[in-house]
Amino acid sequence: MWKWIGLAVGLLFKGPLGAALGMWAGWWLDRNISRIMAGEGFNIFSGGGQAQVIFQRALFGTLGHLAKADGRVTQHEIAVAEQVMAQLHLNKRQREEAISNFRLGKSSKYPLENELNSFKVLTRNQPHLRRMFVEILLNGALADGMISHSERQILERVALTLGMSADQLDQLIRQRNRYRQTPTTGSQPDPYRVLGIAADASESEIKKAYRRLMSRYHPDKMAGQQVPVKMREYAHDKVREVRAAYDQIRQQRNFR
């Protein structure tokens, strides 16, 4: 229906060229109208597409640049990159692209800011996605146990490009350090570690940490936006992990 409406409107105002453009626009609406009516928005990147390419190129290129910051890429840093690929559920082709981007990032002439600019445009007005992006980078920077001066400089460049303040970056680093310093128990991650709090945290501190993380990763923030599929899946996994950790602590401590 919409392609014929587009054809008529285009022909009326712009002649044959307008008719062709209007028919194309109507065809697109015909294919996507059910998703739009369902509240999913005008996401031209549905299913991943270019948004996925932009996200993956920026992420693994920057991870490679961080890994090479100290002069030598360690096995720990490679393992973290592999872990990120697993967390994002990359298929074979996507893994190959991620490895290629990681290698490109290792170059001393890697144009970091230029590579980040497309991701910056993609995530405009979506600070939670940029924060999530930096959190993943912190896993790479902390692969060998600490953030070196050169790694810190790169992270500051990333934060500046993405519009994050130095205080916001410091806060994320402190949170990641608390996460790392909380020991695991058995094969399952310690629930306090997942929430980034101490084992003797008060009930109010536990609830505050839970609400903060749920707000950060909640799927509602991803709805109707140009969010790469793999980034959305990563956030969904984090939501499940945070909920499970909170429920475990709540049962142990017997509070609502």
N, C-alpha and C positions, 0 to 999 in steps of 0.2 A: 504493500500500500504506500509506504513512505517514499519508495523510489519514484512512483508515478507523481506524487505530490512534488517531490524535488524536481522532477523533469518539467512539470508545468510552471513552477515558480521560477526556475532557472531560465526557461525559454522566454517567459514574460519579461524578465528584467535584463537578461544578458545575452539573449539570442542562443544560437546553437552551442557555443562554448558553455554558457551558463546552464543550458539544459543538461549537458554531459556532466558537469560538476554537481548539479542538483540531483541528478539520477544516482551518481556515486554516493553522495551524502545520504540519500534516502535508502539506498541499498545497505549502507552501514547501520542506519537506524533499524532497518528491518531485522538485521542480524543480532542487534544488541538491545532492542527495546525491552525485552523481558527482563534482562539484567538491570536496566535502568529503572524500570518500574519497581523492581525489588529493592531499590535503594543502593545498588552497588556502584552507581556513579558512571561518569563518562571516562572510564579508564582505558585509554588507547593502548596501554601496556598489559592488557588482560592476559593471564597465562604466563607472564614473565616477560618475554620478548626483549625489547631494547632496555627496559628498566633492569632486567636481570643481568644483561651484558654490562651495563654501566656499573651496577653494584659490585659484581664479581671482579671486574677489571680494576676498580679502585681499591677494593678490599685486599685482594691477593697481591697486587702490585705494591701496595703500602706495606703489607706483611713482609714481602721480599726486601723492601728497602730498609725496614726495621732490622731484619735478620742480618743484613750486610753492614749495618751501621758501625759495628765494632771491628769490621775488617774480615771476619770469617763467619760463615753460616754454620751453626752447630747442629748436631743431630737433634737436640732438644727443640730447637727452633723449627726444624723440618717436621718433627713430630707434632708440634702445635699446629702447623699449617695443615697437616694431614687430619688432625683432630677437627679442625674447623670445617674441612671438606666433608667429614663424616657427619658433623652436627647439622650442616646445611643439606645433607642428603643429596649430594651432587651425583649425577649419573656419570658414565664413563667419559662422554664427550665434554661435559662440564668440568670434570676433574682435569682432563687434558688442558683445557683452556685456563683453569686455575693455576696449574703448574707453569704454563707458559707465561702467565701474568706475573707469577712469583719470580720467575727468572728475569723477566724484564725489569722488575723492581730492584733487583740486585745491582743494576748499573749505577755507577757513581753519577751519571748524567741523567738519571731518571727524573722526568719533569713532574715532581710530586704535585705541586699546586695545580698544574694543568690537568693532570689525571683526576684530581679531586673535584674540579670545577663542575663536571657533568653530574657527579653525585650530589654536589651542593645544589644545583638547579633542580634535580629530581626530588630532593628532600626539603625544598623550600617550605617554610611554615610547618615542618615536621621535626622539631628538635629531638623528639624521642627516638626517631630513626637514626639521627646523627649520633646520639649518645650511645645507642646500641652498637653502632659501627665502631666507635672509639673503644667500647668495652671489649669487643672482639680483638681489636688491635692490642689492647693491654695484655691479653692472654699471650700474644706473641712476644711482646716486650719483656714479659716476666717469665719467659720459658726457662731462662738460666738462673732464675731466683731473684733478680733485681733489675731495675731500670737504669741503664748506664746513662752517662751525660749525653752521649751522641743520640741514644734512643729517645731521651727526654726532649732533645732539640727537635727531633722529627715529630714527636707527638705534639709538641707545642705548635709546630707549623701546621699539622693536621687540624688541631683545635682552632687556630686562627682562621684558617681557610673555611672551616665549617661554621664559623661564628660562635665558637665556644670561648668562654673566658678562661683565664689561667686558674681562677678559683674553682670553676666547674671541673676542669681537668684534674686539679689536685684532689677534689672530692671523689672523683671516680677512681683515682689511684689509691686513695685511702680505703675505699670500699673493696677494691680488688685485693689489697694487702690483707685486710681482715678476712676475706673469703679464703685466701690461701693459707693463712696462719691457723685456721680452725681445723683440727685433725679430723680425718675420716674414720668411720667405724665399720670394719668389715668391708664387704664388697659394695655397700650402699653409701652414697655421700651423706655425711652428717647433716641433719636438717638445719642446724644452726649455721653451718658453713654455707648452705644454699641461700639462707636469708641474709648472710653477711653480718651476723651478730655473734656476740660471745655466748658461751654456754650458760652463763649465769645472768643473762639479760632478763630484765623484768617483763612482766606480761604486757605492759604498755609498749615497751620497746619492741617486743616480738610483733605485736599487732601493727605498730607503725612501720616496721620493716616490710611486713607482708603487704600492707596497703601500698607502700611506695613501689615495690616490685611489680605488683599486679597492675598498678597504674601505668608503669613503664612498658610492660609487655602486652597489655590487654588487647585482644583481637579487635575490639571496637575502634581502637585507634588506627587500625589498618584498613577498616572498611571504606570502600569507595575512593581509595587513594591509589596513587601510582607507586605501589609498594612491590618490589621484586618478590616473586613467589617464594624464593628460598629464604628471604629475610622474614617473610610472614610465617613460614614453617618454623624457623628458628625461634621466633617470638612465641608461637604456640607451644613448642617444646618447653620453653622456659616457664610459661604459665603453668603447665602441668607439673613441672619440677617444683615450682614455688608452692603450689597448692598442696602437693604431697608432703613437702617438708613442713608446712604450717599445720596440716592435719596431724602429722606425727607428733609434733611438739604439743599441740593442743590436747591430744589424747594422753600423752605422757604426764602433762601438768594438770589435766582435768579442768580446763576452762573453756568457755564458749567463744 
